[in-house]
Amino acid sequence: MRIVYHAENIIDAQLAKDVLEAESIPAFVSGAYLTGGVGQLPARDLITVMVPNMAVEQAQRILREAFPDRPPRTEWQARTVPA
């Protein structure tokens, strides 16, 4: 799984997930429950949307089209998470 979207909040993450799933790309919201720890955790990059490795390029293209205001991710920001 790879992170393809850093969400501002849980609603933002769910919108991105819904956009991807509407295009038949399985997506997972990671960190949704970490927002309860704000104050004790750094308050950024807590909530992300992840997709399978084979769907990363397609997911990034779809998200760029769906959210054109968001700055593009650079390659160093992408992280691989063991399956």
Stockholm file with secondary structure:
# STOCKHOLM 1.0

chainA/1-83         MRIVYHAENIIDAQLAKDVLEAESIPAFVSGAYLTGGVGQLPARDLITVMVPNMAVEQAQRILREAFPDRPPRTEWQARTVPA
#=GR chainA/1-83 SS CEEEEECSSHHHHHHHHHHHHHTTCCCEEESGGGGGGBTTBCSSSCCEEEECGGGHHHHHHHHHHHCTTSCCCCGGGCCBCCC
#=GC SS_cons        CEEEEECSSHHHHHHHHHHHHHTTCCCEEESGGGGGGBTTBCSSSCCEEEECGGGHHHHHHHHHHHCTTSCCCCGGGCCBCCC
//
